[in-house]
Amino acid sequence: MEYIGSSYRGGTKNGRKDGKGEYTFPTDTKYVGEVKDGMFHGKGVLLFPNGSRYEASWENGKAKQGSLTFADGLQYLDNDWDYCNGYDRRFYTERCSGLRPAGESQVTDLHPPRDIPDGCYDCGDGFYDPTSRVVTSYAGRFLRNAGETENNIFEKLFQLCDS
């Protein structure tokens, strides 16, 4: 596991993950819960670096039933999801926390917002540098080279933001 940047702390049986444990992915996403025969099995939660969480019942590594809660506390609903979609979060953070005082911008849900390195853009799991086409974690670790599709999406978004 150390070769791919993941780690595991917890019970084992016959050399495989078994019982209760904590598995950390190379992206710093963590699974905390029950494992059986090396797979997520039973009750467990995925904790994402951005603060979101997915609690589920797992069977042989697959989520059978679960619920997603965004970092800002909004819970995703499978049915009748008319509150929020990819285009409209309807000022959820402002509804929960109130408006910022005049003169304080709110360009992100974080307060204070992250410092974005010059020439880079916040892309959700880290910072994207359009010159090197590399995504770096917020802690400064290499995450990935942006592929052609991802780079094209970034370029189009940044053109919209800069215009």
C-alpha positions, 0 to 999 in steps of 0.5 A: 500500500505504501507504494501507491500512497494509501494506508490502513490501520485496523483489524486483519484476518489471514493477512487481509483487512477484516473487522473495523479499520481506517483506509486512507486513499492517496487523495486523503479520502478516508474510509472508516468502518467495517471491512471483510476479506479486504473489502468495505463491508458493513457500516462505514463512512467515506470522509472527503478532504473537502469536508463532505461525507458519504455514510453507507451500508456496504456489501463486498466493496459496493455501497448498497444504501447511503447518504451524502452530506456536503461540506456546508451541511446540505444533505443530498436527497435522491428523490425530489432533489429540486433544491440544488443542482449543478447550476444553482446552490441557491445561496445555501451557505448564506442561508445557514451562516448569514451574509458577509458584511459589506466589502467582504466578498464570498467567492467560496464557502470557506471563510477565510478563503484559501490562498490561491497561488498566483496564476493558479485556480482552485479546482475543488481537490487542489490547485490547477496550474495552467502553465504546467497543467498540473493539479497540486493538493492544497498541502502542496503535493502532486495529485495529477497531470491534467489530461486533455479533457480536464485541461480543455474544461479548465481553459473554457472556465477560466476564459469565462471567469477572465472575461 
